[in-house]
Amino acid sequence: QQLAGLKDRYPDVVLDIRGKGLLIGVKLGTPNREFMQLARDQHLLVAGGGDNCVRLLPPLTLTLDEAREAIERFERACEAARAKAKEAA
């Protein structure tokens, strides 16, 4: 649900949410390598998953607080991606 909210708030960055459970892929409107670096800048590790996709692969022992923190960091990466796209335009 939280990722769906990010898709609504950042439709230019988050194009689609794929997967079920904890194995989630996010289709991006920005190059995935660029987004992966922006996520790393937020201390969030995401894996590349094909053309403009990243994968979120949290541990099975993920707590609710950790999930909230990860979503916050992902959102900050989305904000940075949007700002970078505006600079380039």
N, CA, C and O atoms as CSV, one atom per row, in Angstrom:
chain,resi,resn,atom,element,x,y,z
A,1,GLN,N,N,0.823,-1.200,0.000
A,1,GLN,CA,C,0.000,0.000,0.000
A,1,GLN,C,C,0.860,1.253,0.000
A,1,GLN,O,O,0.555,2.228,-0.687
A,2,GLN,N,N,1.934,1.220,0.773
A,2,GLN,CA,C,2.803,2.388,0.843
A,2,GLN,C,C,3.465,2.649,-0.509
A,2,GLN,O,O,3.596,3.802,-0.921
A,3,LEU,N,N,3.877,1.607,-1.188
A,3,LEU,CA,C,4.482,1.782,-2.511
A,3,LEU,C,C,3.463,2.299,-3.513
A,3,LEU,O,O,3.807,3.092,-4.390
A,4,ALA,N,N,2.229,1.869,-3.399
A,4,ALA,CA,C,1.174,2.383,-4.281
A,4,ALA,C,C,0.987,3.880,-4.051
A,4,ALA,O,O,0.728,4.633,-4.990
A,5,GLY,N,N,1.119,4.303,-2.800
A,5,GLY,CA,C,1.041,5.726,-2.493
A,5,GLY,C,C,2.177,6.498,-3.139
A,5,GLY,O,O,1.980,7.619,-3.610
A,6,LEU,N,N,3.373,5.902,-3.164
A,6,LEU,CA,C,4.497,6.553,-3.833
A,6,LEU,C,C,4.250,6.652,-5.333
A,6,LEU,O,O,4.614,7.642,-5.967
A,7,LYS,N,N,3.636,5.627,-5.886
A,7,LYS,CA,C,3.305,5.656,-7.315
A,7,LYS,C,C,2.352,6.810,-7.612
A,7,LYS,O,O,2.469,7.462,-8.649
A,8,ASP,N,N,1.406,7.065,-6.703
A,8,ASP,CA,C,0.465,8.168,-6.888
A,8,ASP,C,C,1.148,9.527,-6.734
A,8,ASP,O,O,0.840,10.466,-7.467
A,9,ARG,N,N,2.081,9.629,-5.773
A,9,ARG,CA,C,2.758,10.903,-5.519
A,9,ARG,C,C,3.883,11.198,-6.510
A,9,ARG,O,O,4.197,12.360,-6.768
A,10,TYR,N,N,4.482,10.158,-7.059
A,10,TYR,CA,C,5.611,10.317,-7.985
A,10,TYR,C,C,5.361,9.540,-9.279
A,10,TYR,O,O,6.127,8.634,-9.610
A,11,PRO,N,N,4.298,9.883,-10.013
A,11,PRO,CA,C,3.975,9.112,-11.228
A,11,PRO,C,C,5.031,9.242,-12.320
A,11,PRO,O,O,5.091,8.410,-13.225
A,12,ASP,N,N,5.855,10.267,-12.245
A,12,ASP,CA,C,6.937,10.441,-13.214
A,12,ASP,C,C,8.150,9.578,-12.873
A,12,ASP,O,O,8.998,9.335,-13.731
A,13,VAL,N,N,8.236,9.118,-11.640
A,13,VAL,CA,C,9.368,8.314,-11.184
A,13,VAL,C,C,8.971,6.840,-11.048
A,13,VAL,O,O,9.661,5.961,-11.563
A,14,VAL,N,N,7.862,6.572,-10.356
A,14,VAL,CA,C,7.396,5.196,-10.123
A,14,VAL,C,C,6.261,4.908,-11.097
A,14,VAL,O,O,5.149,5.409,-10.935
A,15,LEU,N,N,6.553,4.094,-12.112
A,15,LEU,CA,C,5.558,3.811,-13.144
A,15,LEU,C,C,4.665,2.624,-12.800
A,15,LEU,O,O,3.481,2.619,-13.138
A,16,ASP,N,N,5.227,1.616,-12.128
A,16,ASP,CA,C,4.456,0.412,-11.830
A,16,ASP,C,C,5.098,-0.325,-10.662
A,16,ASP,O,O,6.311,-0.262,-10.463
A,17,ILE,N,N,4.275,-1.019,-9.900
A,17,ILE,CA,C,4.717,-1.875,-8.806
A,17,ILE,C,C,4.373,-3.304,-9.212
A,17,ILE,O,O,3.237,-3.603,-9.579
A,18,ARG,N,N,5.375,-4.183,-9.141
A,18,ARG,CA,C,5.164,-5.573,-9.562
A,18,ARG,C,C,5.574,-6.515,-8.445
A,18,ARG,O,O,6.400,-6.174,-7.598
A,19,GLY,N,N,4.993,-7.693,-8.455
A,19,GLY,CA,C,5.382,-8.720,-7.508
A,19,GLY,C,C,4.378,-8.892,-6.389
A,19,GLY,O,O,3.358,-8.206,-6.322
A,20,LYS,N,N,4.699,-9.831,-5.510
A,20,LYS,CA,C,3.825,-10.137,-4.376
A,20,LYS,C,C,4.685,-10.384,-3.159
A,20,LYS,O,O,5.851,-10.763,-3.263
A,21,GLY,N,N,4.094,-10.164,-2.015
A,21,GLY,CA,C,4.824,-10.401,-0.782
A,21,GLY,C,C,6.001,-9.470,-0.656
A,21,GLY,O,O,5.895,-8.272,-0.919
A,22,LEU,N,N,7.128,-10.029,-0.251
A,22,LEU,CA,C,8.323,-9.211,-0.050
A,22,LEU,C,C,9.197,-9.082,-1.298
A,22,LEU,O,O,10.142,-8.293,-1.306
A,23,LEU,N,N,8.901,-9.836,-2.340
A,23,LEU,CA,C,9.668,-9.729,-3.578
A,23,LEU,C,C,8.960,-8.748,-4.502
A,23,LEU,O,O,8.002,-9.095,-5.193
A,24,ILE,N,N,9.451,-7.523,-4.496
A,24,ILE,CA,C,8.753,-6.448,-5.190
A,24,ILE,C,C,9.667,-5.819,-6.225
A,24,ILE,O,O,10.834,-5.543,-5.948
A,25,GLY,N,N,9.137,-5.594,-7.408
A,25,GLY,CA,C,9.839,-4.869,-8.459
A,25,GLY,C,C,9.149,-3.546,-8.691
A,25,GLY,O,O,7.923,-3.450,-8.641
A,26,VAL,N,N,9.944,-2.533,-8.945
A,26,VAL,CA,C,9.409,-1.200,-9.193
A,26,VAL,C,C,9.895,-0.736,-10.561
A,26,VAL,O,O,11.098,-0.594,-10.780
A,27,LYS,N,N,8.965,-0.502,-11.479
A,27,LYS,CA,C,9.279,0.024,-12.815
A,27,LYS,C,C,9.425,1.535,-12.681
A,27,LYS,O,O,8.543,2.211,-12.152
A,28,LEU,N,N,10.549,2.055,-13.166
A,28,LEU,CA,C,10.879,3.461,-12.983
A,28,LEU,C,C,10.779,4.260,-14.268
A,28,LEU,O,O,10.905,3.719,-15.367
A,29,GLY,N,N,10.554,5.538,-14.115
A,29,GLY,CA,C,10.575,6.465,-15.234
A,29,GLY,C,C,11.952,7.076,-15.419
A,29,GLY,O,O,12.143,7.918,-16.297
A,30,THR,N,N,12.911,6.664,-14.608
A,30,THR,CA,C,14.290,7.124,-14.694
A,30,THR,C,C,15.189,5.903,-14.874
A,30,THR,O,O,14.762,4.790,-14.567
A,31,PRO,N,N,16.406,6.073,-15.357
A,31,PRO,CA,C,17.311,4.929,-15.494
A,31,PRO,C,C,17.558,4.254,-14.143
A,31,PRO,O,O,17.781,4.923,-13.134
A,32,ASN,N,N,17.514,2.926,-14.139
A,32,ASN,CA,C,17.603,2.221,-12.858
A,32,ASN,C,C,18.956,2.404,-12.181
A,32,ASN,O,O,19.013,2.481,-10.954
A,33,ARG,N,N,20.035,2.475,-12.936
A,33,ARG,CA,C,21.356,2.669,-12.306
A,33,ARG,C,C,21.430,4.021,-11.602
A,33,ARG,O,O,22.010,4.141,-10.523
A,34,GLU,N,N,20.841,5.025,-12.220
A,34,GLU,CA,C,20.794,6.350,-11.596
A,34,GLU,C,C,19.982,6.294,-10.303
A,34,GLU,O,O,20.390,6.842,-9.280
A,35,PHE,N,N,18.828,5.626,-10.361
A,35,PHE,CA,C,17.984,5.533,-9.173
A,35,PHE,C,C,18.657,4.702,-8.084
A,35,PHE,O,O,18.533,5.010,-6.899
A,36,MET,N,N,19.366,3.652,-8.482
A,36,MET,CA,C,20.062,2.816,-7.496
A,36,MET,C,C,21.078,3.645,-6.721
A,36,MET,O,O,21.236,3.460,-5.514
A,37,GLN,N,N,21.767,4.556,-7.400
A,37,GLN,CA,C,22.724,5.418,-6.706
A,37,GLN,C,C,22.006,6.389,-5.779
A,37,GLN,O,O,22.464,6.631,-4.663
A,38,LEU,N,N,20.893,6.943,-6.228
A,38,LEU,CA,C,20.114,7.852,-5.372
A,38,LEU,C,C,19.601,7.122,-4.134
A,38,LEU,O,O,19.572,7.689,-3.041
A,39,ALA,N,N,19.200,5.877,-4.304
A,39,ALA,CA,C,18.749,5.079,-3.154
A,39,ALA,C,C,19.922,4.808,-2.212
A,39,ALA,O,O,19.777,4.893,-0.992
A,40,ARG,N,N,21.078,4.481,-2.781
A,40,ARG,CA,C,22.272,4.256,-1.941
A,40,ARG,C,C,22.626,5.502,-1.158
A,40,ARG,O,O,23.067,5.410,-0.012
A,41,ASP,N,N,22.438,6.677,-1.765
A,41,ASP,CA,C,22.687,7.936,-1.062
A,41,ASP,C,C,21.789,8.061,0.164
A,41,ASP,O,O,22.129,8.755,1.123
A,42,GLN,N,N,20.643,7.387,0.130
A,42,GLN,CA,C,19.702,7.382,1.262
A,42,GLN,C,C,19.936,6.165,2.165
A,42,GLN,O,O,19.127,5.880,3.048
A,43,HIS,N,N,21.035,5.456,1.942
A,43,HIS,CA,C,21.375,4.244,2.708
A,43,HIS,C,C,20.320,3.164,2.540
A,43,HIS,O,O,19.955,2.475,3.493
A,44,LEU,N,N,19.833,3.028,1.300
A,44,LEU,CA,C,18.871,1.995,0.946
A,44,LEU,C,C,19.447,1.207,-0.220
A,44,LEU,O,O,19.764,1.778,-1.263
A,45,LEU,N,N,19.579,-0.080,-0.049
A,45,LEU,CA,C,20.133,-0.931,-1.087
A,45,LEU,C,C,18.997,-1.551,-1.898
A,45,LEU,O,O,18.142,-2.250,-1.354
A,46,VAL,N,N,18.998,-1.287,-3.196
A,46,VAL,CA,C,18.034,-1.898,-4.110
A,46,VAL,C,C,18.830,-2.578,-5.215
A,46,VAL,O,O,19.952,-2.174,-5.520
A,47,ALA,N,N,18.254,-3.597,-5.805
A,47,ALA,CA,C,18.933,-4.356,-6.857
A,47,ALA,C,C,18.334,-3.997,-8.206
A,47,ALA,O,O,17.141,-3.714,-8.312
A,48,GLY,N,N,19.171,-4.010,-9.236
A,48,GLY,CA,C,18.675,-3.787,-10.588
A,48,GLY,C,C,17.834,-4.967,-11.024
A,48,GLY,O,O,18.078,-6.105,-10.621
A,49,GLY,N,N,16.848,-4.687,-11.844
A,49,GLY,CA,C,15.964,-5.760,-12.271
A,49,GLY,C,C,15.504,-5.628,-13.701
A,49,GLY,O,O,14.321,-5.822,-13.977
A,50,GLY,N,N,16.382,-5.309,-14.611
A,50,GLY,CA,C,15.983,-5.171,-16.001
A,50,GLY,C,C,15.863,-3.715,-16.395
A,50,GLY,O,O,16.339,-2.823,-15.693
A,51,ASP,N,N,15.211,-3.485,-17.541
A,51,ASP,CA,C,15.066,-2.119,-18.048
A,51,ASP,C,C,14.299,-1.247,-17.073
A,51,ASP,O,O,13.106,-1.443,-16.840
A,52,ASN,N,N,15.000,-0.292,-16.517
A,52,ASN,CA,C,14.403,0.702,-15.625
A,52,ASN,C,C,13.561,0.095,-14.511
A,52,ASN,O,O,12.523,0.646,-14.144
A,53,CYS,N,N,13.995,-1.010,-13.984
A,53,CYS,CA,C,13.338,-1.633,-12.834
A,53,CYS,C,C,14.353,-1.826,-11.720
A,53,CYS,O,O,15.533,-2.070,-11.971
A,54,VAL,N,N,13.883,-1.714,-10.498
A,54,VAL,CA,C,14.682,-2.084,-9.337
A,54,VAL,C,C,13.880,-3.073,-8.514
A,54,VAL,O,O,12.649,-3.081,-8.544
A,55,ARG,N,N,14.603,-3.908,-7.778
A,55,ARG,CA,C,13.956,-4.901,-6.933
A,55,ARG,C,C,14.212,-4.568,-5.477
A,55,ARG,O,O,15.316,-4.186,-5.089
A,56,LEU,N,N,13.176,-4.721,-4.688
A,56,LEU,CA,C,13.292,-4.578,-3.244
A,56,LEU,C,C,13.298,-5.982,-2.663
A,56,LEU,O,O,12.352,-6.746,-2.856
A,57,LEU,N,N,14.350,-6.315,-1.961
A,57,LEU,CA,C,14.511,-7.672,-1.442
A,57,LEU,C,C,14.787,-7.628,0.056
A,57,LEU,O,O,15.910,-7.897,0.482
A,58,PRO,N,N,13.787,-7.293,0.858
A,58,PRO,CA,C,14.017,-7.205,2.304
A,58,PRO,C,C,14.161,-8.594,2.927
A,58,PRO,O,O,13.709,-9.590,2.361
A,59,PRO,N,N,14.789,-8.648,4.088
A,59,PRO,CA,C,14.915,-9.942,4.773
A,59,PRO,C,C,13.551,-10.419,5.282
A,59,PRO,O,O,12.640,-9.619,5.495
A,60,LEU,N,N,13.430,-11.718,5.469
A,60,LEU,CA,C,12.170,-12.270,5.975
A,60,LEU,C,C,11.881,-11.818,7.401
A,60,LEU,O,O,10.742,-11.903,7.860
A,61,THR,N,N,12.902,-11.341,8.102
A,61,THR,CA,C,12.731,-10.895,9.484
A,61,THR,C,C,12.414,-9.406,9.570
A,61,THR,O,O,12.539,-8.811,10.640
A,62,LEU,N,N,12.011,-8.805,8.472
A,62,LEU,CA,C,11.699,-7.383,8.401
A,62,LEU,C,C,10.614,-7.013,9.405
A,62,LEU,O,O,9.567,-7.658,9.467
A,63,THR,N,N,10.873,-5.968,10.189
A,63,THR,CA,C,9.864,-5.480,11.136
A,63,THR,C,C,9.050,-4.365,10.481
A,63,THR,O,O,9.446,-3.820,9.451
A,64,LEU,N,N,7.935,-4.038,11.074
A,64,LEU,CA,C,7.090,-2.963,10.556
A,64,LEU,C,C,7.833,-1.630,10.590
A,64,LEU,O,O,7.726,-0.842,9.650
A,65,ASP,N,N,8.581,-1.369,11.654
A,65,ASP,CA,C,9.348,-0.127,11.740
A,65,ASP,C,C,10.420,-0.055,10.651
A,65,ASP,O,O,10.648,1.006,10.070
A,66,GLU,N,N,11.071,-1.175,10.379
A,66,GLU,CA,C,12.079,-1.209,9.323
A,66,GLU,C,C,11.441,-0.984,7.953
A,66,GLU,O,O,12.022,-0.316,7.098
A,67,ALA,N,N,10.259,-1.536,7.748
A,67,ALA,CA,C,9.548,-1.338,6.480
A,67,ALA,C,C,9.179,0.132,6.303
A,67,ALA,O,O,9.319,0.683,5.212
A,68,ARG,N,N,8.714,0.756,7.360
A,68,ARG,CA,C,8.378,2.192,7.296
A,68,ARG,C,C,9.611,3.026,6.968
A,68,ARG,O,O,9.555,3.942,6.149
A,69,GLU,N,N,10.718,2.699,7.615
A,69,GLU,CA,C,11.957,3.430,7.365
A,69,GLU,C,C,12.421,3.248,5.917
A,69,GLU,O,O,12.874,4.203,5.287
A,70,ALA,N,N,12.310,2.046,5.399
A,70,ALA,CA,C,12.704,1.786,4.014
A,70,ALA,C,C,11.834,2.580,3.038
A,70,ALA,O,O,12.341,3.121,2.056
A,71,ILE,N,N,10.548,2.652,3.299
A,71,ILE,CA,C,9.640,3.420,2.435
A,71,ILE,C,C,10.002,4.898,2.480
A,71,ILE,O,O,9.983,5.572,1.450
A,72,GLU,N,N,10.331,5.407,3.664
A,72,GLU,CA,C,10.736,6.813,3.782
A,72,GLU,C,C,11.998,7.079,2.966
A,72,GLU,O,O,12.097,8.102,2.289
A,73,ARG,N,N,12.955,6.165,3.030
A,73,ARG,CA,C,14.193,6.328,2.277
A,73,ARG,C,C,13.931,6.208,0.771
A,73,ARG,O,O,14.523,6.935,-0.027
A,74,PHE,N,N,13.048,5.295,0.394
A,74,PHE,CA,C,12.680,5.142,-1.020
A,74,PHE,C,C,12.014,6.421,-1.512
A,74,PHE,O,O,12.267,6.857,-2.635
A,75,GLU,N,N,11.171,7.024,-0.690
A,75,GLU,CA,C,10.507,8.265,-1.080
A,75,GLU,C,C,11.523,9.394,-1.259
A,75,GLU,O,O,11.408,10.190,-2.191
A,76,ARG,N,N,12.507,9.465,-0.380
A,76,ARG,CA,C,13.546,10.491,-0.534
A,76,ARG,C,C,14.328,10.272,-1.835
A,76,ARG,O,O,14.712,11.236,-2.497
A,77,ALA,N,N,14.561,9.020,-2.195
A,77,ALA,CA,C,15.225,8.726,-3.474
A,77,ALA,C,C,14.334,9.161,-4.646
A,77,ALA,O,O,14.835,9.662,-5.653
A,78,CYS,N,N,13.022,8.971,-4.515
A,78,CYS,CA,C,12.088,9.423,-5.560
A,78,CYS,C,C,12.135,10.943,-5.698
A,78,CYS,O,O,12.132,11.470,-6.811
A,79,GLU,N,N,12.179,11.643,-4.572
A,79,GLU,CA,C,12.275,13.106,-4.605
A,79,GLU,C,C,13.561,13.542,-5.294
A,79,GLU,O,O,13.555,14.476,-6.097
A,80,ALA,N,N,14.666,12.866,-4.980
A,80,ALA,CA,C,15.951,13.198,-5.595
A,80,ALA,C,C,15.924,12.910,-7.095
A,80,ALA,O,O,16.480,13.677,-7.880
A,81,ALA,N,N,15.288,11.820,-7.497
A,81,ALA,CA,C,15.181,11.488,-8.922
A,81,ALA,C,C,14.362,12.542,-9.661
A,81,ALA,O,O,14.700,12.932,-10.779
A,82,ARG,N,N,13.298,12.993,-9.038
A,82,ARG,CA,C,12.466,14.029,-9.658
A,82,ARG,C,C,13.258,15.328,-9.799
A,82,ARG,O,O,13.207,15.980,-10.842
A,83,ALA,N,N,13.984,15.697,-8.754
A,83,ALA,CA,C,14.787,16.930,-8.797
A,83,ALA,C,C,15.872,16.833,-9.872
A,83,ALA,O,O,16.122,17.799,-10.593
A,84,LYS,N,N,16.506,15.684,-9.978
A,84,LYS,CA,C,17.552,15.500,-10.984
A,84,LYS,C,C,16.973,15.587,-12.394
A,84,LYS,O,O,17.601,16.153,-13.289
A,85,ALA,N,N,15.785,15.031,-12.596
A,85,ALA,CA,C,15.128,15.100,-13.910
A,85,ALA,C,C,14.782,16.549,-14.261
A,85,ALA,O,O,14.904,16.950,-15.418
A,86,LYS,N,N,14.354,17.330,-13.278
A,86,LYS,CA,C,14.031,18.744,-13.530
A,86,LYS,C,C,15.279,19.540,-13.889
A,86,LYS,O,O,15.237,20.426,-14.742
A,87,GLU,N,N,16.394,19.216,-13.227
A,87,GLU,CA,C,17.655,19.899,-13.542
A,87,GLU,C,C,18.087,19.626,-14.977
A,87,GLU,O,O,18.590,20.511,-15.668
A,88,ALA,N,N,17.880,18.382,-15.414
A,88,ALA,CA,C,18.299,17.989,-16.759
A,88,ALA,C,C,17.413,18.612,-17.838
A,88,ALA,O,O,17.851,18.794,-18.974
A,89,ALA,N,N,16.170,18.938,-17.484
A,89,ALA,CA,C,15.230,19.468,-18.470
A,89,ALA,C,C,15.439,20.940,-18.758
A,89,ALA,O,O,14.718,21.519,-19.570
